[in-house]
């Protein structure tokens, strides 16, 4: 063989190996971690910088993030004269993102008080200026800070971003690099895509976003700890989905839109699912629950938590999933850790021994609002355990819902009105309703307020001007519980007519009717991914708790409650339902 021919072959092989290596270099999410702000006294200097360094290491070790090297970060900040530290605001994050070329900024505070160490973390999307998630972690001493950082990093990885890559495609199966440890579940759907050219403003030249090129959709069929197997639901072209492409989890309501679009092209007999029937007159999907003997009943509780001295009348789970609050007829509030179920804090105003009927956490999980049969709405600062804001009313409060951003809370009352209270400015706006309000909810984008009550309707109101957007009729008795889906495309109501209705927020149409309860439905809970709904009825001696799959409206589980449930919540991960009973909080395992 001639020397020139050998050299040519070697060049071709090397080029092929380079191309293979390039294809294997998956793109990571680019992140910047700024120094944490210090509050309180610490034995060690520069704790905020140390915590930021630990965060950087923890994120790098996952292999899923491209984290800006800290010395380079400090150099750039000094050159740009940007003194960035602590819980920075979205505007500062956006500026920082442009300078560093990152999509996400991690910021926060580290605090020390009363022998407790606390880390608060905030993730900001620099392109949209929105807060992706806010998490809070507490430990017993400063020596536990490293452990808290690892817990916080694990939480960040689990909840944001739930994005990964196609690592292998074979006949009939696609493998992605996300598994059960990242929160993936069987049946979850992923969008497969690549990134194209940056989209620039035609006049300013500013990069607004990056073009995404859809390649197809996957549905998870098998799980391992760090990977999952999927089938292809649709594909933009033959063999479009390939190793190295990006995947991103799809919210449940988007999954349903995607599935519906493809079912339209199928014959009616193929698109119908067992146990799911459509009424041809109105298109509503009616899901009848299975008889009790056909569903696996869960006997007993996972945990029995005894703490209150009277009936537990209200409950709430913090948005970060770390805390659950329960309140009783005597005005006492307990805050528990959802990992150990231990009571962390007890809040009680000695001047108020009235029944608390409503609890709600703020979006950052730092504030807890409580109200009921007293003449006050009290917003507690969870960290200081002190009332931060108080509003005096002339009527009883039935329900509470914080706005996702800003400083306002919606208050449902027995006097035919909703009050919007800006607790920072102490100003209120009143929305007049047709009858007593028994449930309120605020959409994830903060643009809509939902209400339901004795008028048997679900009404949507505009947050901008308090005008009525639409009323939706379908219940034959009082509406007792209301919530929005995590993506805001649906609003879910339940009532004394023993029925649950899933409504389309955009046009007010009914998407699902869930039936099976034999008594008044007292509460609803939804998982953070929007896949799982829990509903409980309040009946003397017990009643039932139902778990529903919102993807198809089917009943997943039916749990016989051992005691009457005055209140109920579902943990953010959808694994546990907690009911408030006579002096106890009962924890039921869903999975």
Secondary structure, 3 states (H helix, E strand, C coil): CCHHHHHHHHHHHHHHHHHHHHHHCCCCEEEEECCCEEECCCCCCCHHHHHHHHHHHHHHHHCCEEECCHHHHHHHHHHCCCCCCCCCCHHHHHHHHHHHCCCEEEEEEEEEECCEEEEEEEEEECCCCEEEEEEEEEECCHHHHHHHHHHHHHHHHHHCCCEEEEEEEECCEEEECCCHHHCCCCCCEEEEEEEEEEEECCCCCCEEEEEEEEEEEEEEEEECCCCEEEEEEEECCCCCCCCCCEEEECCHHHHHHHHHHHHCCCCHHHHCCCCCEECCCCCCEEEECCCHHHCCEECCCCEEEEEEEEEEEEEEECCCCCEEEEEECCCCEEEEECCCCCEEEEECCCCCCCCEEEEEECCCCCEEEEEECCCEEEEEECCCCEEEEEEECCCCEEEEEECCCCCEEEEEECCCEEEEEECCCCEEEEEECCCCEEEEEECCCCCEEEEEECCCEEEEEECCCCCEEEEEECCCCCEEEEEECCCCCEEEEEECCCEEEEEECCCCCEEEEEECCCCCEEEEEECCCCCEEEEEECECCECEEEEEECCCCEEEEEEECCCCCCEEEECCCCCEEEEECEEEEEEEECC
